[in-house]
Amino acid sequence: MKTLLFLLLPVLCLGQNTVDRAKTLYDAKKYDEARKLLTTVDDDHKDFAAAQYYLGRIAFDQKDFDTAEDHFEEAIDANDKVADYHLWMGNVIGSLIQDANPIKQGVLAPKIKDAYEKAVGLNPDLTEARWGLISFYTEAPGFMGGSFEKAYAQADLIKKKNEADGYRAYGQIYNKEEKPAEAEKSYLLAYKANPKYIGVVTNFYINSKQYDKLFSFLDEALKAKPGNNLIEYQVGRACAISGQQLDRGEQLLNKYLSYQPLPDEPGHAGAQMRLGQIYEKKGNKAEAKKRYEAALKLDPSQKDAKEGLTRVSK
């Protein structure tokens, strides 16, 4: 599919303006070519704000958060009426604050809240910005503006638009409040409303190390939908992480590699990495190394695969 897209890029770019051509390249992850085009857009051009926005997106994807912040600031200075510009300003400051010292965190925190609030003010349907506010309200201390009450208010608004997303939001907030029973109930309701959230329930049980509940839940899901690729992937993932039912996990993940995942489904890189974990737990370092290398070839940013490869290469 990627090869076909690259072949079509020259055709797709015909007739597009500079920013549209750059966006096509950005979507194909051809960052250097997209950046080269975007830097030709002068600050007096009508598309300057959009060009700066995509330069920011490129820098963000490459984890150059300081540069990304500069570009998003330029975009907002040129046009402060675009919700996505404020959304990504909130996202990049949220990334910068992770490694900041306490004093700088105190300076940055209000900027995150301000950016997301401006985003939803411009576009109330921008759910991603409401998720950003939930993260801010549940992670920031009260004196910086944190508030579980305000987080629940955002979850209510999300639920009005999408029931499954709303329940997922409640689950996230309950988790932060250390209310596991309520979080579990909310995540199960999210899955009931939309089965694509099977990974959300799986994550909850994995993070709380409730492996008996995890496998019981996944077995029931497979019983209802035998042969479902997404469910089988989650079973394989559960086996890799828990260290249980390793033969079953190996079989299902290898089967998943013969399936072409949809864009919003786990990719083959993740399946290869989980197979690496399974073979590592089985004591087969040679096969584990092979799988970790396969995962990194597909996705060089895979932290777990890098760490696994280091372990089995000793």
C-alpha positions as a Markdown table, in Angstrom:
| # | Residue | x | y | z |
|---|---|---|---|---|
| 1 | Met | 0.0 | 0.0 | 0.0 |
| 2 | Lys | 2.8 | 2.4 | 0.9 |
| 3 | Thr | 4.6 | 1.6 | -2.4 |
| 4 | Leu | 1.5 | 2.4 | -4.3 |
| 5 | Leu | 1.1 | 5.7 | -2.5 |
| 6 | Phe | 4.7 | 6.7 | -3.2 |
| 7 | Leu | 4.1 | 5.9 | -6.9 |
| 8 | Leu | 1.0 | 8.1 | -7.0 |
| 9 | Leu | 2.5 | 11.0 | -5.2 |
| 10 | Pro | 3.6 | 12.9 | -8.3 |
| 11 | Val | 0.0 | 12.5 | -9.7 |
| 12 | Leu | -1.6 | 13.5 | -6.4 |
| 13 | Cys | 0.5 | 16.6 | -6.2 |
| 14 | Leu | -0.4 | 18.0 | -9.7 |
| 15 | Gly | -2.7 | 21.0 | -9.5 |
| 16 | Gln | -2.2 | 21.4 | -5.8 |
| 17 | Asn | -0.9 | 24.6 | -4.1 |
| 18 | Thr | 2.4 | 24.4 | -2.2 |
| 19 | Val | 0.8 | 23.6 | 1.2 |
| 20 | Asp | -1.5 | 21.0 | -0.2 |
| 21 | Arg | 1.5 | 19.3 | -2.0 |
| 22 | Ala | 3.4 | 19.4 | 1.2 |
| 23 | Lys | 0.5 | 17.9 | 3.1 |
| 24 | Thr | 0.4 | 15.0 | 0.7 |
| 25 | Leu | 4.1 | 14.4 | 1.3 |
| 26 | Tyr | 3.6 | 14.8 | 5.0 |
| 27 | Asp | 0.8 | 12.2 | 5.1 |
| 28 | Ala | 3.2 | 9.9 | 3.3 |
| 29 | Lys | 5.8 | 10.6 | 6.0 |
| 30 | Lys | 8.2 | 12.1 | 3.4 |
| 31 | Tyr | 9.1 | 14.8 | 5.9 |
| 32 | Asp | 12.3 | 16.2 | 4.3 |
| 33 | Glu | 10.5 | 16.8 | 1.0 |
| 34 | Ala | 7.5 | 18.3 | 2.7 |
| 35 | Arg | 9.7 | 20.6 | 4.8 |
| 36 | Lys | 11.6 | 21.8 | 1.8 |
| 37 | Leu | 8.3 | 22.9 | 0.1 |
| 38 | Leu | 6.9 | 24.5 | 3.3 |
| 39 | Thr | 10.0 | 26.7 | 3.9 |
| 40 | Thr | 9.4 | 28.4 | 0.6 |
| 41 | Val | 6.1 | 29.9 | 1.8 |
| 42 | Asp | 6.9 | 33.6 | 2.8 |
| 43 | Asp | 5.4 | 35.2 | 5.8 |
| 44 | Asp | 3.3 | 37.6 | 3.6 |
| 45 | His | 1.7 | 34.7 | 1.7 |
| 46 | Lys | -1.9 | 33.8 | 2.5 |
| 47 | Asp | -0.9 | 30.2 | 3.3 |
| 48 | Phe | 1.9 | 31.1 | 5.7 |
| 49 | Ala | 0.0 | 30.0 | 8.8 |
| 50 | Ala | -0.8 | 26.7 | 7.3 |
| 51 | Ala | 2.8 | 26.2 | 6.2 |
| 52 | Gln | 4.0 | 26.9 | 9.7 |
| 53 | Tyr | 1.4 | 24.5 | 11.2 |
| 54 | Tyr | 2.6 | 21.6 | 9.0 |
| 55 | Leu | 6.3 | 22.5 | 9.8 |
| 56 | Gly | 5.2 | 22.2 | 13.4 |
| 57 | Arg | 3.6 | 18.8 | 12.8 |
| 58 | Ile | 6.7 | 17.5 | 11.1 |
| 59 | Ala | 8.9 | 18.7 | 14.0 |
| 60 | Phe | 6.4 | 17.2 | 16.5 |
| 61 | Asp | 6.5 | 13.8 | 14.8 |
| 62 | Gln | 10.2 | 13.9 | 14.9 |
| 63 | Lys | 10.1 | 14.8 | 18.6 |
| 64 | Asp | 11.8 | 18.2 | 18.1 |
| 65 | Phe | 9.3 | 19.8 | 20.4 |
| 66 | Asp | 11.0 | 23.2 | 20.8 |
| 67 | Thr | 11.1 | 23.7 | 17.1 |
| 68 | Ala | 7.5 | 22.5 | 16.9 |
| 69 | Glu | 6.4 | 25.1 | 19.5 |
| 70 | Asp | 8.1 | 27.9 | 17.5 |
| 71 | His | 6.2 | 26.9 | 14.3 |
| 72 | Phe | 2.8 | 26.6 | 16.1 |
| 73 | Glu | 3.4 | 30.1 | 17.6 |
| 74 | Glu | 4.1 | 31.4 | 14.1 |
| 75 | Ala | 0.9 | 29.8 | 12.8 |
| 76 | Ile | -1.2 | 31.3 | 15.6 |
| 77 | Asp | 0.4 | 34.7 | 15.3 |
| 78 | Ala | -0.6 | 34.6 | 11.6 |
| 79 | Asn | -4.1 | 33.3 | 12.1 |
| 80 | Asp | -5.5 | 32.6 | 15.6 |
| 81 | Lys | -8.9 | 31.5 | 14.4 |
| 82 | Val | -7.9 | 27.9 | 13.5 |
| 83 | Ala | -8.8 | 25.4 | 16.3 |
| 84 | Asp | -6.2 | 22.8 | 15.2 |
| 85 | Tyr | -3.3 | 25.3 | 15.6 |
| 86 | His | -4.3 | 25.8 | 19.3 |
| 87 | Leu | -4.8 | 22.0 | 19.7 |
| 88 | Trp | -1.3 | 21.2 | 18.6 |
| 89 | Met | 0.1 | 24.1 | 20.7 |
| 90 | Gly | -1.5 | 22.4 | 23.7 |
| 91 | Asn | -0.1 | 19.0 | 22.6 |
| 92 | Val | 3.5 | 20.3 | 22.1 |
| 93 | Ile | 3.5 | 22.1 | 25.5 |
| 94 | Gly | 2.2 | 19.0 | 27.1 |
| 95 | Ser | 5.2 | 17.1 | 25.7 |
| 96 | Leu | 7.6 | 19.8 | 26.8 |
| 97 | Ile | 6.3 | 19.9 | 30.3 |
| 98 | Gln | 7.2 | 16.2 | 30.9 |
| 99 | Asp | 10.9 | 17.0 | 31.2 |
| 100 | Ala | 10.6 | 20.5 | 32.6 |
| 101 | Asn | 11.7 | 21.5 | 36.1 |
| 102 | Pro | 9.0 | 22.4 | 38.7 |
| 103 | Ile | 9.4 | 26.1 | 38.1 |
| 104 | Lys | 9.1 | 25.8 | 34.3 |
| 105 | Gln | 6.1 | 23.4 | 34.8 |
| 106 | Gly | 4.4 | 26.1 | 36.7 |
| 107 | Val | 4.9 | 28.5 | 33.8 |
| 108 | Leu | 3.9 | 26.0 | 31.1 |
| 109 | Ala | 0.8 | 24.4 | 32.7 |
| 110 | Pro | -1.5 | 27.4 | 32.2 |
| 111 | Lys | -0.5 | 27.6 | 28.6 |
| 112 | Ile | -1.7 | 24.0 | 28.0 |
| 113 | Lys | -5.1 | 24.8 | 29.5 |
| 114 | Asp | -5.3 | 28.0 | 27.5 |
| 115 | Ala | -4.5 | 26.3 | 24.2 |
| 116 | Tyr | -7.0 | 23.5 | 24.6 |
| 117 | Glu | -9.7 | 25.9 | 25.8 |
| 118 | Lys | -9.2 | 28.2 | 22.8 |
| 119 | Ala | -9.3 | 25.1 | 20.5 |
| 120 | Val | -12.7 | 23.9 | 21.8 |
| 121 | Gly | -13.9 | 27.5 | 21.8 |
| 122 | Leu | -13.2 | 27.7 | 18.1 |
| 123 | Asn | -14.5 | 24.2 | 17.4 |
| 124 | Pro | -16.7 | 22.6 | 20.1 |
| 125 | Asp | -16.6 | 19.3 | 18.2 |
| 126 | Leu | -12.9 | 19.0 | 18.4 |
| 127 | Thr | -12.9 | 16.0 | 20.8 |
| 128 | Glu | -9.1 | 15.7 | 20.8 |
| 129 | Ala | -8.9 | 19.0 | 22.5 |
| 130 | Arg | -11.4 | 17.9 | 25.2 |
| 131 | Trp | -9.2 | 14.9 | 25.8 |
| 132 | Gly | -6.3 | 17.3 | 26.2 |
| 133 | Leu | -8.3 | 19.2 | 28.8 |
| 134 | Ile | -9.2 | 16.0 | 30.7 |
| 135 | Ser | -5.5 | 15.1 | 30.8 |
| 136 | Phe | -4.7 | 18.5 | 32.1 |
| 137 | Tyr | -7.4 | 18.6 | 34.7 |
| 138 | Thr | -6.6 | 15.2 | 36.1 |
| 139 | Glu | -2.8 | 15.6 | 36.1 |
| 140 | Ala | -2.3 | 19.2 | 37.2 |
| 141 | Pro | -2.4 | 20.0 | 40.9 |
| 142 | Gly | -5.3 | 22.2 | 42.1 |
| 143 | Phe | -3.2 | 25.3 | 42.4 |
| 144 | Met | -2.3 | 25.0 | 38.7 |
| 145 | Gly | -5.9 | 24.6 | 37.6 |
| 146 | Gly | -6.4 | 20.8 | 38.1 |
| 147 | Ser | -10.0 | 19.7 | 38.8 |
| 148 | Phe | -11.7 | 16.3 | 38.6 |
| 149 | Glu | -15.0 | 18.1 | 38.5 |
| 150 | Lys | -14.0 | 20.0 | 35.3 |
| 151 | Ala | -12.6 | 16.8 | 33.9 |
| 152 | Tyr | -16.0 | 15.1 | 34.3 |
| 153 | Ala | -17.7 | 18.1 | 32.7 |
| 154 | Gln | -15.5 | 17.5 | 29.6 |
| 155 | Ala | -16.3 | 13.8 | 29.6 |
| 156 | Asp | -20.0 | 14.6 | 29.7 |
| 157 | Leu | -19.6 | 16.7 | 26.6 |
| 158 | Ile | -17.7 | 14.0 | 24.9 |
| 159 | Lys | -20.4 | 11.4 | 25.7 |
| 160 | Lys | -23.0 | 13.7 | 24.2 |
| 161 | Lys | -21.2 | 13.4 | 20.9 |
| 162 | Asn | -20.0 | 9.8 | 21.2 |
| 163 | Glu | -21.2 | 7.4 | 23.9 |
| 164 | Ala | -18.2 | 5.0 | 23.7 |
| 165 | Asp | -15.7 | 7.9 | 23.8 |
| 166 | Gly | -17.6 | 9.3 | 26.8 |
| 167 | Tyr | -17.4 | 6.1 | 28.8 |
| 168 | Arg | -13.7 | 5.8 | 27.9 |
| 169 | Ala | -13.2 | 9.3 | 29.2 |
| 170 | Tyr | -15.0 | 8.5 | 32.5 |
| 171 | Gly | -12.7 | 5.4 | 32.8 |
| 172 | Gln | -9.6 | 7.5 | 32.4 |
| 173 | Ile | -10.8 | 10.0 | 35.1 |
| 174 | Tyr | -11.7 | 7.2 | 37.5 |
| 175 | Asn | -8.3 | 5.7 | 37.0 |
| 176 | Lys | -6.6 | 9.0 | 37.9 |
| 177 | Glu | -8.9 | 9.2 | 41.0 |
| 178 | Glu | -7.8 | 5.6 | 41.9 |
| 179 | Lys | -11.3 | 4.2 | 41.6 |
| 180 | Pro | -10.5 | 0.9 | 39.8 |
| 181 | Ala | -14.0 | -0.6 | 40.1 |
| 182 | Glu | -15.6 | 2.5 | 38.5 |
| 183 | Ala | -12.9 | 2.6 | 35.9 |
| 184 | Glu | -13.4 | -1.0 | 35.0 |
| 185 | Lys | -17.2 | -0.6 | 34.6 |
| 186 | Ser | -16.7 | 2.5 | 32.4 |
| 187 | Tyr | -14.2 | 0.8 | 30.1 |
| 188 | Leu | -16.5 | -2.2 | 29.7 |
| 189 | Leu | -19.4 | 0.1 | 28.8 |
| 190 | Ala | -17.1 | 1.8 | 26.2 |
| 191 | Tyr | -16.4 | -1.7 | 24.7 |
| 192 | Lys | -20.1 | -2.5 | 24.7 |
| 193 | Ala | -20.9 | 0.7 | 22.9 |
| 194 | Asn | -18.0 | 0.2 | 20.4 |
| 195 | Pro | -16.1 | -3.1 | 20.2 |
| 196 | Lys | -13.1 | -1.3 | 18.7 |
| 197 | Tyr | -12.3 | -0.3 | 22.4 |
| 198 | Ile | -11.3 | -3.9 | 23.2 |
| 199 | Gly | -7.8 | -2.6 | 23.6 |
| 200 | Val | -8.9 | -0.1 | 26.3 |
| 201 | Val | -10.3 | -2.9 | 28.4 |
| 202 | Thr | -7.3 | -5.1 | 27.7 |
| 203 | Asn | -4.9 | -2.2 | 28.8 |
| 204 | Phe | -6.9 | -1.8 | 32.0 |
| 205 | Tyr | -6.6 | -5.4 | 33.0 |
| 206 | Ile | -2.9 | -5.5 | 32.0 |
| 207 | Asn | -2.0 | -2.4 | 33.9 |
| 208 | Ser | -3.8 | -3.7 | 37.0 |
| 209 | Lys | -2.3 | -7.2 | 36.5 |
| 210 | Gln | -5.7 | -8.8 | 36.6 |
| 211 | Tyr | -4.7 | -11.6 | 34.1 |
| 212 | Asp | -7.5 | -14.0 | 35.1 |
| 213 | Lys | -10.1 | -11.3 | 34.3 |
| 214 | Leu | -8.2 | -10.4 | 31.2 |
| 215 | Phe | -8.2 | -13.8 | 29.6 |
| 216 | Ser | -11.8 | -14.4 | 30.7 |
| 217 | Phe | -12.9 | -11.2 | 29.0 |
| 218 | Leu | -10.9 | -12.0 | 25.8 |
| 219 | Asp | -12.2 | -15.6 | 25.7 |
| 220 | Glu | -15.8 | -14.3 | 25.9 |
| 221 | Ala | -15.1 | -11.8 | 23.1 |
| 222 | Leu | -13.6 | -14.5 | 20.9 |
| 223 | Lys | -16.5 | -16.8 | 21.7 |
| 224 | Ala | -18.9 | -14.1 | 20.4 |
| 225 | Lys | -16.7 | -13.4 | 17.3 |
| 226 | Pro | -14.6 | -16.4 | 16.5 |
| 227 | Gly | -11.6 | -15.7 | 14.3 |
| 228 | Asn | -11.8 | -11.9 | 14.8 |
| 229 | Asn | -8.3 | -10.6 | 13.9 |
| 230 | Leu | -8.4 | -7.7 | 16.4 |
| 231 | Ile | -9.5 | -9.9 | 19.3 |
| 232 | Glu | -6.9 | -12.5 | 18.4 |
| 233 | Tyr | -4.2 | -9.8 | 18.4 |
| 234 | Gln | -5.2 | -8.7 | 21.9 |
| 235 | Val | -5.1 | -12.3 | 23.1 |
| 236 | Gly | -1.5 | -12.6 | 21.7 |
| 237 | Arg | -0.5 | -9.3 | 23.3 |
| 238 | Ala | -1.9 | -10.5 | 26.6 |
| 239 | Cys | 0.1 | -13.7 | 26.4 |
| 240 | Ala | 3.3 | -11.8 | 25.6 |
| 241 | Ile | 2.9 | -9.4 | 28.5 |
| 242 | Ser | 1.6 | -11.8 | 31.1 |
| 243 | Gly | 3.9 | -14.6 | 30.2 |
| 244 | Gln | 0.9 | -17.0 | 30.2 |
| 245 | Gln | -0.4 | -19.2 | 27.4 |
| 246 | Leu | 2.8 | -18.5 | 25.3 |
| 247 | Asp | 2.1 | -21.2 | 22.7 |
| 248 | Arg | -1.3 | -19.7 | 22.1 |
| 249 | Gly | 0.0 | -16.2 | 21.8 |
| 250 | Glu | 2.7 | -17.3 | 19.4 |
| 251 | Gln | 0.1 | -19.0 | 17.1 |
| 252 | Leu | -2.3 | -16.0 | 17.1 |
| 253 | Leu | 0.3 | -13.4 | 16.5 |
| 254 | Asn | 1.9 | -15.3 | 13.6 |
| 255 | Lys | -1.6 | -15.6 | 12.2 |
| 256 | Tyr | -2.1 | -11.8 | 12.6 |
| 257 | Leu | 1.0 | -11.3 | 10.4 |
| 258 | Ser | -0.9 | -12.8 | 7.5 |
| 259 | Tyr | -3.7 | -10.3 | 8.0 |
| 260 | Gln | -3.5 | -6.7 | 6.6 |
| 261 | Pro | -4.5 | -4.4 | 9.4 |
| 262 | Leu | -6.8 | -1.4 | 8.9 |
| 263 | Pro | -5.2 | 2.0 | 9.5 |
| 264 | Asp | -6.7 | 2.2 | 13.0 |
| 265 | Glu | -5.7 | -1.3 | 14.0 |
| 266 | Pro | -2.4 | -2.6 | 15.5 |
| 267 | Gly | 0.3 | -2.9 | 12.9 |
| 268 | His | 2.6 | -5.7 | 12.1 |
| 269 | Ala | 5.5 | -3.9 | 13.9 |
| 270 | Gly | 3.6 | -4.4 | 17.2 |
| 271 | Ala | 2.8 | -8.0 | 16.4 |
| 272 | Gln | 6.5 | -8.7 | 15.7 |
| 273 | Met | 7.6 | -7.0 | 18.9 |
| 274 | Arg | 5.1 | -9.1 | 21.0 |
| 275 | Leu | 6.4 | -12.2 | 19.3 |
| 276 | Gly | 9.9 | -11.2 | 20.3 |
| 277 | Gln | 8.7 | -11.0 | 23.9 |
| 278 | Ile | 7.1 | -14.4 | 23.7 |
| 279 | Tyr | 10.2 | -16.0 | 22.2 |
| 280 | Glu | 12.4 | -14.2 | 24.8 |
| 281 | Lys | 10.2 | -15.6 | 27.6 |
| 282 | Lys | 10.5 | -19.1 | 26.0 |
| 283 | Gly | 14.3 | -18.7 | 26.1 |
| 284 | Asn | 14.7 | -18.6 | 22.3 |
| 285 | Lys | 17.0 | -15.6 | 22.0 |
| 286 | Ala | 17.8 | -16.1 | 18.4 |
| 287 | Glu | 14.1 | -16.0 | 17.3 |
| 288 | Ala | 13.4 | -13.2 | 19.7 |
| 289 | Lys | 16.2 | -11.2 | 18.2 |
| 290 | Lys | 14.9 | -11.8 | 14.7 |
| 291 | Arg | 11.4 | -10.6 | 15.7 |
| 292 | Tyr | 12.7 | -7.5 | 17.5 |
| 293 | Glu | 14.7 | -6.6 | 14.4 |
| 294 | Ala | 11.7 | -7.2 | 12.2 |
| 295 | Ala | 9.7 | -4.8 | 14.4 |
| 296 | Leu | 12.3 | -2.1 | 14.3 |
| 297 | Lys | 12.6 | -2.4 | 10.5 |
| 298 | Leu | 8.9 | -1.7 | 10.3 |
| 299 | Asp | 8.9 | 1.0 | 13.0 |
| 300 | Pro | 12.3 | 2.3 | 14.1 |
| 301 | Ser | 10.8 | 4.2 | 17.0 |
| 302 | Gln | 9.6 | 1.1 | 18.9 |
| 303 | Lys | 11.0 | 1.5 | 22.4 |
| 304 | Asp | 10.0 | -2.0 | 23.6 |
| 305 | Ala | 11.6 | -3.6 | 20.6 |
| 306 | Lys | 14.9 | -1.6 | 21.1 |
| 307 | Glu | 15.0 | -2.7 | 24.7 |
| 308 | Gly | 14.2 | -6.3 | 23.9 |
| 309 | Leu | 16.9 | -6.4 | 21.2 |
| 310 | Thr | 19.4 | -5.1 | 23.7 |
| 311 | Arg | 18.5 | -7.8 | 26.2 |
| 312 | Val | 18.7 | -10.7 | 23.8 |
| 313 | Ser | 21.9 | -9.5 | 22.1 |
| 314 | Lys | 24.0 | -9.7 | 25.3 |
